Protein backbone atom coordinates (compact mmCIF):
# COMPACT_ATOMS: atom_id res chain seq x y z
CA UNK A 1 0.00 0.00 0.00
CA UNK A 2 1.42 3.37 -0.98
CA UNK A 3 1.56 6.32 1.38
CA UNK A 4 -1.36 8.64 0.59
CA UNK A 5 -2.42 11.74 2.53
CA UNK A 6 -5.05 13.62 0.56
CA UNK A 7 -6.00 17.21 1.42
CA UNK A 8 -8.74 17.20 4.06
CA UNK A 9 -11.15 19.02 1.74
CA UNK A 10 -10.49 16.86 -1.32
CA UNK A 11 -13.64 15.82 -3.19
CA UNK A 12 -13.47 13.43 -6.13
CA UNK A 13 -16.16 13.63 -8.81
CA UNK A 14 -15.95 10.27 -10.58
CA UNK A 15 -17.64 9.87 -13.97
CA UNK A 16 -17.74 6.84 -16.26
CA UNK A 17 -17.54 8.98 -19.40
CA UNK A 18 -17.10 12.70 -20.01
CA UNK A 19 -16.23 14.92 -22.94
CA UNK A 20 -13.31 16.59 -21.11
CA UNK A 21 -12.40 16.59 -17.45
CA UNK A 22 -10.82 20.03 -17.86
CA UNK A 23 -13.98 21.49 -19.36
CA UNK A 24 -16.09 20.05 -16.54
CA UNK A 25 -13.64 21.30 -13.92
CA UNK A 26 -13.65 24.79 -15.46
CA UNK A 27 -17.45 24.86 -15.32
CA UNK A 28 -17.38 23.80 -11.67
CA UNK A 29 -14.63 26.29 -10.81
CA UNK A 30 -16.52 29.17 -12.42
CA UNK A 31 -19.59 28.16 -10.39
CA UNK A 32 -17.61 28.36 -7.15
CA UNK A 33 -16.37 24.81 -6.58
CA UNK A 34 -13.94 24.51 -3.70
CA UNK A 35 -10.23 23.89 -4.22
CA UNK A 36 -9.22 20.23 -4.34
CA UNK A 37 -12.33 19.29 -6.25
CA UNK A 38 -11.04 16.57 -8.59
CA UNK A 39 -12.91 15.59 -11.74
CA UNK A 40 -12.02 12.03 -12.78
CA UNK A 41 -13.27 10.55 -16.02
CA UNK A 42 -12.75 6.86 -16.78
CA UNK A 43 -12.83 7.89 -20.43
CA UNK A 44 -13.00 11.16 -22.35
CA UNK A 45 -14.80 11.59 -25.65
CA UNK A 46 -13.18 14.96 -26.45
CA UNK A 47 -9.93 14.90 -24.52
CA UNK A 48 -7.34 17.50 -25.44
CA UNK A 49 -3.81 18.49 -24.61
CA UNK A 50 -1.75 21.64 -25.01
CA UNK A 51 -2.41 23.89 -28.02
CA UNK A 52 -5.69 22.10 -28.72
CA UNK A 53 -4.12 18.76 -29.67
CA UNK A 54 -6.42 15.76 -29.34
CA UNK A 55 -5.71 13.45 -26.40
CA UNK A 56 -6.75 9.85 -27.01
CA UNK A 57 -8.79 8.84 -23.96
CA UNK A 58 -9.95 5.21 -23.87
CA UNK A 59 -10.95 3.40 -20.69
CA UNK A 60 -7.96 2.16 -18.70
CA UNK A 61 -5.90 5.33 -18.48
CA UNK A 62 -5.98 8.21 -15.99
CA UNK A 63 -7.78 11.44 -16.90
CA UNK A 64 -8.31 13.95 -14.12
CA UNK A 65 -8.51 17.67 -13.47
CA UNK A 66 -7.85 19.35 -10.12
CA UNK A 67 -9.38 22.69 -9.17
CA UNK A 68 -6.97 24.91 -7.23
CA UNK A 69 -7.26 28.45 -5.91
CA UNK A 70 -3.74 29.49 -4.87
CA UNK A 71 -3.27 33.09 -3.85
CA UNK A 72 -1.18 35.34 -6.04
CA UNK A 73 -0.97 36.85 -9.51
CA UNK A 74 -2.05 34.86 -12.53
CA UNK A 75 1.38 35.46 -14.05
CA UNK A 76 2.83 32.78 -11.74
CA UNK A 77 0.64 30.03 -13.19
CA UNK A 78 3.41 28.58 -15.35
CA UNK A 79 5.36 27.69 -12.21
CA UNK A 80 2.61 25.32 -11.08
CA UNK A 81 2.99 23.29 -14.25
CA UNK A 82 6.46 22.33 -13.03
CA UNK A 83 5.12 21.52 -9.55
CA UNK A 84 2.51 19.28 -11.18
CA UNK A 85 5.16 17.52 -13.25
CA UNK A 86 6.99 16.70 -10.05
CA UNK A 87 3.76 15.46 -8.46
CA UNK A 88 3.10 13.14 -11.41
CA UNK A 89 6.68 11.86 -11.34
CA UNK A 90 6.51 11.24 -7.59
CA UNK A 91 3.11 9.56 -7.86
CA UNK A 92 4.33 7.21 -10.58
CA UNK A 93 7.45 6.38 -8.57
CA UNK A 94 5.32 5.57 -5.52
CA UNK A 95 3.04 3.24 -7.50
CA UNK A 96 5.74 1.64 -9.66
CA UNK A 97 9.03 1.83 -7.77
CA UNK A 98 10.71 -0.78 -10.01
CA UNK A 99 10.36 1.40 -13.11
CA UNK A 100 13.24 3.59 -14.29
CA UNK A 101 12.89 7.18 -13.14
CA UNK A 102 10.74 9.30 -15.40
CA UNK A 103 12.07 12.49 -16.99
CA UNK A 104 10.28 15.84 -17.20
CA UNK A 105 10.13 17.45 -20.64
CA UNK A 106 9.66 21.20 -20.86
CA UNK A 107 7.12 22.51 -20.32
CA UNK A 108 4.52 19.92 -19.27
CA UNK A 109 5.27 16.34 -20.39
CA UNK A 110 6.45 13.29 -18.48
CA UNK A 111 8.66 10.78 -20.31
CA UNK A 112 9.59 7.18 -19.58
CA UNK A 113 12.76 6.09 -21.37
CA UNK A 114 12.24 8.86 -23.91
CA UNK A 115 8.60 8.05 -24.61
CA UNK A 116 5.63 10.20 -23.64
CA UNK A 117 3.82 8.77 -20.63
CA UNK A 118 1.87 11.76 -19.33
CA UNK A 119 0.81 15.26 -20.25
CA UNK A 120 -0.38 18.25 -18.22
CA UNK A 121 -2.74 21.03 -19.27
CA UNK A 122 -3.21 24.17 -17.14
CA UNK A 123 -6.20 26.45 -17.68
CA UNK A 124 -7.18 29.39 -15.48
CA UNK A 125 -9.24 32.52 -15.00
CA UNK A 126 -8.12 35.85 -13.51
CA UNK A 127 -9.80 38.48 -11.40
CA UNK A 128 -10.14 42.03 -12.70
CA UNK A 129 -7.03 43.11 -10.78
CA UNK A 130 -4.85 40.34 -12.24
CA UNK A 131 -4.98 37.92 -9.32
CA UNK A 132 -5.79 34.29 -9.97
CA UNK A 133 -9.47 33.36 -9.63
CA UNK A 134 -9.00 29.64 -10.17
CA UNK A 135 -6.68 27.14 -11.79
CA UNK A 136 -7.59 23.81 -13.36
CA UNK A 137 -4.74 21.30 -13.54
CA UNK A 138 -5.48 18.63 -16.13
CA UNK A 139 -3.44 15.43 -15.96
CA UNK A 140 -3.46 12.47 -18.32
CA UNK A 141 -1.36 9.35 -17.75
CA UNK A 142 -1.13 6.38 -20.10
CA UNK A 143 -1.75 3.50 -17.71
CA UNK A 144 -3.19 0.56 -19.68
CA UNK A 145 -2.58 1.80 -23.24
CA UNK A 146 -0.97 4.53 -25.30
CA UNK A 147 -1.75 6.12 -28.67
CA UNK A 148 -0.01 4.76 -31.74
CA UNK A 149 0.17 7.38 -34.45
CA UNK A 150 2.85 8.91 -36.68
CA UNK A 151 4.96 11.56 -35.01
CA UNK A 152 4.17 10.51 -31.44
CA UNK A 153 6.53 8.29 -29.47
CA UNK A 154 4.51 7.14 -26.46
CA UNK A 155 4.31 4.37 -23.89
CA UNK A 156 2.15 3.25 -20.97
CA UNK A 157 2.78 1.94 -17.50
CA UNK A 158 1.44 -1.49 -18.42
CA UNK A 159 3.62 -1.62 -21.55
CA UNK A 160 6.60 -0.90 -19.31
CA UNK A 161 5.65 -3.81 -17.04
CA UNK A 162 4.05 -1.87 -14.18
CA UNK A 163 0.62 -3.22 -13.18
CA UNK A 164 -0.60 0.08 -11.72
CA UNK A 165 -4.28 0.66 -10.96
CA UNK A 166 -5.76 3.92 -12.19
CA UNK A 167 -7.44 4.86 -8.91
CA UNK A 168 -4.30 4.17 -6.89
CA UNK A 169 -2.29 6.42 -9.19
CA UNK A 170 -4.91 9.17 -8.97
CA UNK A 171 -4.70 9.25 -5.18
CA UNK A 172 -0.91 9.18 -5.25
CA UNK A 173 -0.68 12.12 -7.65
CA UNK A 174 -3.26 14.25 -5.82
CA UNK A 175 -1.42 13.69 -2.52
CA UNK A 176 1.88 14.74 -4.03
CA UNK A 177 0.31 17.70 -5.80
CA UNK A 178 -0.73 18.93 -2.36
CA UNK A 179 2.83 18.50 -1.09
CA UNK A 180 4.39 20.44 -3.95
CA UNK A 181 1.73 23.16 -3.89
CA UNK A 182 2.32 23.67 -0.19
CA UNK A 183 6.07 23.93 -0.71
CA UNK A 184 5.61 26.37 -3.61
CA UNK A 185 3.35 28.54 -1.43
CA UNK A 186 5.81 28.52 1.48
CA UNK A 187 9.15 28.72 -0.33
CA UNK A 188 8.41 30.05 -3.79
CA UNK A 189 9.48 28.65 -7.13
CA UNK A 190 13.17 28.07 -6.32
CA UNK A 191 12.88 24.55 -4.78
CA UNK A 192 10.37 23.50 -7.45
CA UNK A 193 12.71 24.75 -10.18
CA UNK A 194 15.70 22.95 -8.65
CA UNK A 195 13.82 19.65 -8.29
CA UNK A 196 12.42 19.90 -11.80
CA UNK A 197 15.85 20.59 -13.33
CA UNK A 198 17.24 17.51 -11.57
CA UNK A 199 14.82 15.40 -13.65
CA UNK A 200 14.76 17.49 -16.82
CA UNK A 201 14.89 15.79 -20.22
CA UNK A 202 17.30 17.33 -22.75
CA UNK A 203 18.95 19.66 -20.24
CA UNK A 204 22.40 20.55 -21.56
CA UNK A 205 21.57 19.10 -24.98
CA UNK A 206 20.92 20.62 -28.38
CA UNK A 207 17.21 20.88 -29.12
CA UNK A 208 14.75 22.23 -31.64
CA UNK A 209 11.98 24.42 -30.19
CA UNK A 210 8.92 25.03 -32.34
CA UNK A 211 7.31 28.23 -31.13
CA UNK A 212 4.27 30.19 -32.36
CA UNK A 213 6.67 32.56 -34.14
CA UNK A 214 8.96 29.96 -35.73
CA UNK A 215 11.58 27.31 -35.08
CA UNK A 216 14.67 27.82 -32.93
CA UNK A 217 17.75 25.63 -32.48
CA UNK A 218 20.10 25.77 -29.56
CA UNK A 219 21.20 24.25 -26.26
CA UNK A 220 18.73 23.99 -23.39
CA UNK A 221 20.80 25.40 -20.53
CA UNK A 222 18.40 26.37 -17.72
CA UNK A 223 15.04 27.68 -16.55
CA UNK A 224 14.64 31.29 -15.56
CA UNK A 225 12.96 32.37 -12.33
CA UNK A 226 9.48 32.01 -13.82
CA UNK A 227 9.98 28.70 -15.64
CA UNK A 228 10.80 29.94 -19.15
CA UNK A 229 13.36 27.91 -21.08
CA UNK A 230 16.77 29.50 -21.53
CA UNK A 231 18.12 28.48 -24.93
CA UNK A 232 21.64 29.29 -26.09
CA UNK A 233 21.57 29.81 -29.86
CA UNK A 234 24.22 30.93 -32.33
CA UNK A 235 22.66 34.40 -32.06
CA UNK A 236 22.76 34.49 -28.27
CA UNK A 237 20.56 33.43 -25.36
CA UNK A 238 16.82 33.30 -25.96
CA UNK A 239 14.02 33.16 -23.40
CA UNK A 240 11.27 30.78 -24.53
CA UNK A 241 7.86 31.02 -22.87
CA UNK A 242 5.96 28.51 -25.00
CA UNK A 243 6.74 25.89 -27.60
CA UNK A 244 7.31 22.21 -28.32
CA UNK A 245 10.77 20.75 -27.75
CA UNK A 246 12.45 18.01 -29.78
CA UNK A 247 16.00 16.59 -29.77
CA UNK A 248 18.09 18.40 -32.37
CA UNK A 249 18.60 15.20 -34.37
CA UNK A 250 14.81 14.78 -34.80
C-alpha positions, 0 to 999 in steps of 0.5 A: 500500500502506498503512502497517501495523505489527501488534502482534508477538503479533497472531493473526487467527482468520478464519472464513467464517461465525459467529454473533457475533465478540464472542461467540466472542472472549469465549469465547476470552478466558475460556479464556485467549486472549492479547491481540491475538487477533482474531476475524474473521467474513466474515459473522455470523448473529447480529450485535449492536450496543449495547443488544442491537440487531441488526447486519445482517452480510452478506458484504462488510463488516468484522466483527471482535473484538479481545481486549485485556488492558490493566492497570487498573480495569474502570471505565476501560473506557469510555475505550477505546471512544473510543480505538477510535473513533479507530483506526477513523477513522484506519484508514478514512482510511488506506485511503480518503484521498479520502473526507471525514473521518469524524466520531465520534458519542458514545459509539461510532459512526463517521459519514460525512457524517452517516450511520452507517458503523461501530459499536463494542461493548465487552464485558469481565470483571472480576477479584474485586478490580475490575481488568480481566480481559479486554476484547473490542472489537467493530468493524463497518464497512459496507464493501460494503453498509449496512442499509436500514431505517426509523429508521437513516441509514447508508452504506458505503465502497463507496456513498461511492465508496471501493473498500476491501478488507475485509482491508486495512481490518482490518489498518489498524484493528488497527494503529491500535488498537495505536497508540492503546492504547499512547498511552492506557497511557502518557499516560492518557485526556487525549490520547485525549479531545482527539483524539476531541473534535476529530472529534466529531459534534454537539459544541456543538450541541443534541441529544436523548439517550435514556437508560435513565431517559428523554429529555434535551435540551440542548447537547453541550458536552464530555466529562468525564475518564472519557468521559461526555457533558456536556450543558447543559440548561435545568435545568443541566449533566448528566453522561450515562454511557449513551444514544443521541444524536440531533440536536435537530431529529430 
